[in-house]
């Protein structure tokens, strides 16, 4: 199963629940940034299901015939928050502080879904806080990570004064502090899931997707900070 890094905790729990209901089945996940997972699938890496943090990567696989167009469906959404290291040594108190000269901001790379979403959110903030805001914030970026979990890890270690990640990642790291991004300045990420055309067990892949869509799995996803589509 290929799944976006932000799904790590929720899908690990869902995988265990699925195994409990399917004797002899072992669910093996590959968690990483969605573009990397898409590249692995295109390169022939074996797998049965792909759950992406954006629709772009899924659409590429649909176009390549690796996923049936009518099989991909959005199964959850996610939003962004600003995260701060324990103790908040830079004393970041509000969104405007992201533009403070010298602040160390950690983001995912722009081609990674959460990195693209974060930059879209910053652009929205600039419309409220002034035309210079976007440039000042991006000038503070000291690291562009391959996936959202790396952003969280660096902020936890104090290698950055702030980061922008999914709300679900803040739930999974209760030691970090957060600043909410208002809905009008936020970006809603839509996650599609689909069985892969080259799956060795399409029936079992379909069963797993059905389980992900079940009330039991939705309760797990909600616990980890995800929202319904």
N, C-alpha and C positions, 0 to 999 in steps of 0.2 A: 504494500500500500504506500503510495507516494502522497505525502501530506505536507502542507505549508508549516513552517516552523512554529507559527503561532498556535497551531493546533496540538502541540506536543502533549501537554498535560491532559487536555480533554480527550483526545483520541487514544491516548494510552489507557485511560480509564474505560473508554468505550470499547476498545479492543479486548480488554480483560472481561468485560461484561458479555461481549459477543462470544468469546471462547467458552465462557461458563454455560452458554446456551447451545454450543455446538461442540460436542465431545470429539476430541481428536483434532480439532482445528487450531492452528497456531497463527495468530495475526502478527505479521512482521512489518514494521513501519520504517520508512525512510523519510525523515523530517529534514527539510532544508528550505531555502528560499524558493519560491515558486518558479522563477526563471531557470534556476539550476535543475530543479526536478523536471521541468518541461524538456530541457536539453538532454537529460539522462534518458527520458522516455523516447525522444527522437533518435537517440543513439542506440536504441535497442535494449536498454536495461529492462529486465523482466519485472512485471508487476500486474496487478489486477484492477486497481482503483487509483484515481488521481483526485485529490481535493486541493484546489488552488485558492490563494488569498485574493485573486482578482480574476476577472473574466478574460482578460487579454491572453494569458497563457493557455487557458482552455480553448479559446477560439483558434489559436495557432494549431493545436492538436486536432481540432475538428477539421480545419482546413486541410491538414495533412492526412486525413483519413484514419487517424489513430484513436479517435473517439467519434461515435455516431452523433450527429448534430442533435437528434431528438432525445439523446440520453443525458446530456449535461443539464443540470438544474442547480439553481442557487438554493442552498440549504441553510445558510445563516448569514448574519451581518455582524460587523464589528465597527467600533469607532476609535478615535485617537485620544490619548491623554499625554500630558507632559509628565515625565518622571524625573525625580531628583534623588541624589544619593542619600543614604542615611545621615541624619544630622544636617543636611542641606547647608554645607559649609559656604556656598556662594550666596546664601540668603536670597534665593530666587523666590519671589512672592506672587508674581503675576505674569501673565503672558508677555507684557511689554518688556519684562526683564530679559527675554530671549535676545533682544537687540542690544543689550548692554555691551559696550566694547570690552573685549577681553574674556567674555564668558565662553566656556568650552562646551560646545553642543555636539552631541553624538546623534547621528542619523543613520538609517540604513541607506545604502546606495540608491540612487534615483531609479535604477531599473528594477529594484526590488519593490514589490507592491507597497509595503508600508513606507518606504522611502519616497515613493512618488506621491502617496497620499499625504505624507507629512509636508511636502513642499506645496501641495495644493492648499493645505490648511494655512500654511504661512502666508501664501498669497492672499487668502481671504482675510487674514489678520491685518495685512498691509492696507487693505481697503478701509479698515477701521482705524488703524493706528498711524497711518501716514505712508506716503509713497516710498520713503526711505527704509521703512521697516523691513521689507523683504530682503533687500541687499545687505542690511546690517546683520540680520539673523543668519543668512547663508554664509556671510564672512566669518561667523563664529563657529562654523562646522569644522571640527578638528579630526573627524573620522567618519568614513562612510562604510558601514558594515554590510556583510553578505546576507545577513538575515536579522530578524527582529530580536532573537534571543541574544545575539552578540551585542546589540545596543543595550539591552537590559544588563547584561553581565558587566559591561564597561562602566555603566553608571553605578551599579552596585559597588564596584571596586573603587569608585571615586576618580576614574580616569576622565570623567566629564562632569560638568556642573549640571547638565540637564540632557534629556533625550526626549524623543517623541516616538511612542510605541502604541500598540493597540491596548484598549482598555482591558482585554483579557490577559495581557501580559502583566499588567499591574496587579491583577487578581492573583496571578501565579507567583508573584514576588512581593509578599506582604511587608518586607522590610524597607521597601522604597516608598518615598513620599510622592504624591501626585498633585498636579494642578489640572482641574477640569478645563476642557476646551468647549465653550458653548456650542450648541448644535449649529447655530448659524455660521460659525467659523470652523466647524468640524467637517470631516469627510466620512461618509459611510462606505465601508468596504463590503463588497458582496462576494461570498465564497461559493463557487460552483463545485459540484462533485459529479464524477462519471466513471463508469467502467471503461477500461481500456480495450480497444479492439483486439489486441494481441493477448488478452488475458488467457491463461491456461484453464481457468475455471470461471466462465462467465456467470454460471448459476450462483456460485458462492459469492462472487463479486456483487451480483444483484441483491443477494441476501444481506450482505454487509451494508450496502447503501440503504436498503429498506430499514435496517436496524438503526442506522444513523438518523433516519427520518422519523423514527418511532418516538412516542412520548418519553420512554425511559432515557433514550439517548439525548433528547432535547433537554431533559432535566439536567443531565450531566453538563451539556454545553452551556446552559444557563448558569449553572453553578460556577463555571469558569469564566463568566463574563461575556459570553456571546449572546446575541439576540436573534430572534427568528427573522426570516427574510421579509 
